[in-house]
């Protein structure tokens, strides 16, 4: 569970394989190129769908950049948490 005052950036690309969002602190919003981030995530999902022959099995893909997150990242169903120091 992630809780806090997060800003949300929603991918507006209707051709994306699934709805995608980025959650991050307002103080970090200038540190991300959301359009490029969504492009890379979409490309990766499409690549693996083609390689494996299975559609992405979840209804969404969220990226949550957490402050003071002691580990680098954690893969969860439909949501990946990252240390916001990566931004």
Residue frames as a rotation matrix with the C-alpha (Angstrom) as fourth column:
UNK 1
0.584 0.812 0.000 0.00
0.812 -0.584 0.000 0.00
0.000 0.000 -1.000 0.00
UNK 2
-0.651 -0.718 0.247 1.25
0.719 -0.687 -0.102 3.47
0.243 0.111 0.964 -0.87
UNK 3
0.538 0.811 -0.229 -0.19
0.842 -0.507 0.184 6.53
0.033 -0.292 -0.956 0.80
UNK 4
-0.383 -0.666 -0.640 0.68
0.661 -0.682 0.314 10.19
-0.646 -0.303 0.701 0.65
UNK 5
0.486 0.467 -0.739 0.31
-0.104 -0.809 -0.579 13.39
-0.868 0.358 -0.344 -1.27
UNK 6
-0.468 -0.632 0.618 1.16
0.517 0.371 0.771 12.16
-0.717 0.680 0.153 -4.76
UNK 7
-0.090 0.380 -0.921 0.65
-0.786 -0.595 -0.168 14.00
-0.612 0.708 0.352 -8.02
UNK 8
0.069 0.200 0.977 -0.67
0.338 0.917 -0.211 11.77
-0.939 0.345 -0.004 -10.78
UNK 9
-0.413 -0.185 -0.892 0.30
-0.782 -0.431 0.451 11.88
-0.468 0.883 0.033 -14.45
UNK 10
0.284 0.626 0.726 -2.05
-0.017 0.760 -0.649 9.90
-0.959 0.172 0.226 -16.69
UNK 11
-0.824 -0.529 0.202 -0.98
0.141 0.155 0.978 8.54
-0.548 0.835 -0.053 -20.06
UNK 12
0.017 0.850 -0.526 -3.31
-0.500 -0.448 -0.741 10.03
-0.866 0.275 0.417 -22.66
UNK 13
-0.684 -0.354 -0.638 -2.12
-0.729 0.277 0.626 7.71
-0.045 0.893 -0.447 -25.45
UNK 14
0.337 0.917 0.213 -5.16
-0.845 0.395 -0.360 5.71
-0.415 -0.059 0.908 -26.58
UNK 15
0.550 -0.204 -0.810 -2.84
-0.529 0.665 -0.527 3.25
0.646 0.718 0.258 -28.40
UNK 16
-0.432 -0.707 0.560 -1.13
-0.887 0.220 -0.406 2.18
0.164 -0.673 -0.722 -25.16
UNK 17
-0.604 0.155 -0.782 -1.56
-0.053 0.971 0.233 -1.53
0.796 0.183 -0.578 -24.37
UNK 18
0.041 0.615 -0.787 -3.07
0.937 0.250 0.244 -0.72
0.347 -0.748 -0.566 -20.95
UNK 19
0.805 0.224 0.550 -3.88
0.041 -0.945 0.325 2.45
0.592 -0.239 -0.770 -18.98
UNK 20
-0.034 -0.888 -0.458 -0.75
0.876 0.194 -0.441 3.82
0.481 -0.416 0.772 -17.32
UNK 21
0.883 0.238 0.404 -0.16
0.016 -0.877 0.481 6.35
0.469 -0.418 -0.778 -14.57
UNK 22
-0.287 -0.944 -0.162 2.80
0.500 -0.003 -0.866 7.82
0.817 -0.329 0.473 -12.73
UNK 23
0.881 0.462 -0.105 2.51
0.308 -0.389 0.868 8.79
0.360 -0.797 -0.485 -9.06
UNK 24
-0.189 -0.972 -0.141 5.18
0.836 -0.083 -0.543 11.07
0.516 -0.220 0.828 -7.58
UNK 25
0.042 0.114 -0.993 5.74
0.786 -0.617 -0.038 13.95
-0.617 -0.779 -0.115 -5.19
UNK 26
0.925 0.362 0.118 5.08
0.364 -0.752 -0.550 17.42
-0.110 0.551 -0.827 -6.60
UNK 27
0.569 -0.771 -0.286 8.68
-0.489 -0.597 0.636 18.38
-0.661 -0.222 -0.717 -5.82
UNK 28
-0.377 -0.724 0.579 9.87
0.043 0.610 0.791 15.70
-0.925 0.323 -0.199 -8.28
UNK 29
0.541 0.760 0.359 7.48
0.354 0.181 -0.917 16.41
-0.762 0.624 -0.172 -11.16
UNK 30
0.753 -0.310 -0.581 10.05
-0.612 -0.655 -0.444 18.43
-0.243 0.689 -0.683 -13.13
UNK 31
-0.248 -0.931 0.268 12.46
-0.774 0.357 0.523 15.48
-0.582 -0.078 -0.809 -12.99
UNK 32
-0.364 0.159 0.918 10.49
0.314 0.949 -0.040 13.18
-0.877 0.273 -0.396 -15.28
UNK 33
-0.713 0.210 -0.669 9.73
-0.694 -0.347 0.631 13.19
-0.100 0.914 0.394 -19.00
UNK 34
-0.212 0.714 0.667 6.36
-0.387 0.565 -0.728 11.48
-0.897 -0.412 0.157 -18.66
UNK 35
0.653 0.474 -0.590 5.72
-0.707 0.103 -0.700 11.20
-0.271 0.874 0.402 -22.39
UNK 36
-0.076 -0.788 -0.611 9.04
-0.809 0.407 -0.424 9.39
0.583 0.462 -0.668 -22.89
UNK 37
-0.735 -0.155 0.660 8.48
-0.604 0.593 -0.532 7.23
-0.309 -0.790 -0.530 -19.80
UNK 38
0.221 0.912 0.346 5.08
-0.456 0.410 -0.790 6.10
-0.862 0.017 0.506 -21.09
UNK 39
0.556 -0.083 -0.827 6.57
-0.816 0.139 -0.562 5.47
0.162 0.987 0.009 -24.56
UNK 40
-0.513 -0.841 -0.171 9.26
-0.753 0.537 -0.381 3.21
0.413 -0.067 -0.908 -23.09
UNK 41
-0.589 0.355 0.726 6.78
-0.458 0.594 -0.662 1.32
-0.666 -0.722 -0.188 -20.90
UNK 42
0.529 0.830 -0.178 4.37
-0.585 0.204 -0.785 0.80
-0.615 0.519 0.593 -23.83
UNK 43
0.267 -0.530 -0.805 7.22
-0.860 0.247 -0.447 -0.38
0.436 0.811 -0.390 -26.07
UNK 44
-0.749 -0.601 0.278 8.37
-0.657 0.621 -0.428 -2.84
0.085 -0.503 -0.860 -23.41
UNK 45
-0.198 0.767 0.610 4.90
-0.429 0.492 -0.758 -4.25
-0.881 -0.412 0.232 -22.80
UNK 46
0.698 0.487 -0.525 4.28
-0.657 0.146 -0.739 -4.68
-0.283 0.861 0.422 -26.54
UNK 47
-0.143 -0.851 -0.505 7.71
-0.893 0.331 -0.306 -6.31
0.427 0.407 -0.807 -27.00
UNK 48
-0.850 -0.228 0.475 7.06
-0.466 0.746 -0.476 -8.93
-0.246 -0.626 -0.740 -24.32
UNK 49
0.185 0.959 0.215 3.50
-0.511 0.281 -0.812 -9.55
-0.839 0.040 0.542 -25.50
UNK 50
0.627 -0.004 -0.779 4.87
-0.765 0.184 -0.617 -10.36
0.146 0.983 0.113 -28.96
UNK 51
-0.407 -0.898 -0.168 7.85
-0.811 0.440 -0.385 -12.36
0.420 -0.020 -0.908 -27.65
UNK 52
-0.851 0.081 0.519 5.82
-0.335 0.678 -0.655 -14.48
-0.404 -0.731 -0.550 -25.23
UNK 53
-0.776 0.607 -0.174 2.56
0.036 0.318 0.948 -14.52
0.630 0.729 -0.268 -27.18
UNK 54
-0.150 0.712 -0.686 0.48
0.976 0.215 0.010 -13.51
0.155 -0.668 -0.728 -24.16
UNK 55
0.250 0.322 0.913 -1.32
0.221 -0.937 0.270 -10.21
0.943 0.134 -0.305 -23.61
UNK 56
-0.772 -0.453 0.445 -0.31
-0.257 -0.419 -0.871 -8.13
0.581 -0.787 0.207 -20.57
UNK 57
-0.467 0.615 -0.635 -2.38
0.589 0.752 0.296 -9.87
0.660 -0.236 -0.713 -17.86
UNK 58
-0.479 0.261 -0.838 -3.30
0.763 -0.349 -0.545 -6.84
-0.435 -0.900 -0.032 -15.74
UNK 59
0.439 0.838 0.322 -5.81
0.896 -0.385 -0.220 -4.03
-0.060 0.386 -0.921 -16.24
UNK 60
0.974 -0.147 0.173 -3.31
-0.138 -0.988 -0.063 -1.21
0.180 0.037 -0.983 -15.65
UNK 61
0.189 -0.955 -0.228 0.35
0.879 0.269 -0.394 -0.33
0.437 -0.126 0.890 -15.18
UNK 62
0.959 0.113 0.259 1.15
-0.020 -0.887 0.462 2.20
0.282 -0.449 -0.848 -12.47
UNK 63
-0.063 -0.986 -0.151 4.59
0.649 0.075 -0.757 3.51
0.758 -0.146 0.636 -11.51
UNK 64
0.924 0.381 0.033 4.84
0.189 -0.530 0.826 4.90
0.332 -0.757 -0.562 -7.98
UNK 65
-0.076 -0.979 0.187 7.95
0.293 -0.201 -0.935 6.88
0.953 -0.016 0.302 -7.01
UNK 66
0.801 0.437 -0.410 8.25
0.436 0.045 0.899 6.69
0.411 -0.898 -0.154 -3.22
UNK 67
0.349 -0.692 0.632 10.37
-0.614 -0.678 -0.403 8.95
0.708 -0.248 -0.662 -1.01
UNK 68
-0.217 -0.576 0.789 12.86
-0.976 0.154 -0.155 7.32
-0.032 -0.803 -0.595 1.34
UNK 69
0.869 0.474 -0.142 12.13
-0.490 0.863 -0.123 3.89
0.064 0.176 0.982 -0.12
UNK 70
0.330 -0.834 0.441 14.91
-0.656 0.133 0.743 1.72
-0.679 -0.535 -0.503 1.26
UNK 71
-0.117 -0.358 0.926 14.96
0.483 0.795 0.368 -0.67
-0.868 0.490 0.080 -1.69
UNK 72
-0.901 -0.358 -0.247 15.41
-0.018 -0.536 0.844 0.34
-0.434 0.765 0.476 -5.33
UNK 73
-0.417 0.799 -0.433 12.13
-0.859 -0.191 0.476 -1.01
0.298 0.570 0.766 -6.68
UNK 74
-0.715 0.295 0.633 9.46
-0.122 0.840 -0.529 -3.62
-0.688 -0.455 -0.565 -6.09
UNK 75
-0.806 0.446 -0.389 7.39
-0.392 0.091 0.915 -5.28
0.444 0.890 0.102 -8.77
UNK 76
-0.637 0.717 0.284 3.76
-0.090 0.297 -0.951 -5.68
-0.766 -0.631 -0.124 -7.75
UNK 77
-0.359 0.590 0.723 0.70
0.883 0.465 0.060 -6.71
-0.300 0.661 -0.688 -9.76
UNK 78
0.367 0.582 0.726 -0.06
0.856 -0.516 -0.018 -3.76
0.364 0.628 -0.688 -12.05
UNK 79
0.943 -0.090 0.322 2.03
-0.186 -0.942 0.280 -1.34
0.278 -0.324 -0.904 -9.99
UNK 80
0.240 -0.936 -0.257 5.79
0.778 0.344 -0.526 -0.93
0.581 -0.073 0.811 -9.68
UNK 81
0.984 0.002 -0.176 7.20
0.120 -0.735 0.667 1.06
-0.128 -0.678 -0.724 -6.77
UNK 82
0.284 -0.917 0.281 10.51
0.641 -0.037 -0.767 2.88
0.713 0.398 0.577 -7.18
UNK 83
0.014 -0.404 -0.915 12.79
0.834 -0.499 0.234 4.88
-0.551 -0.766 0.330 -4.92
UNK 84
0.888 0.426 0.171 12.19
0.444 -0.702 -0.556 8.46
-0.117 0.570 -0.813 -6.11
UNK 85
0.279 -0.886 -0.370 15.93
-0.184 -0.427 0.885 9.07
-0.943 -0.179 -0.282 -5.94
UNK 86
-0.254 -0.305 0.918 15.96
0.767 0.515 0.383 7.53
-0.590 0.801 0.103 -9.44
UNK 87
0.702 0.558 0.443 14.28
0.711 -0.573 -0.407 10.70
0.027 0.601 -0.799 -10.67
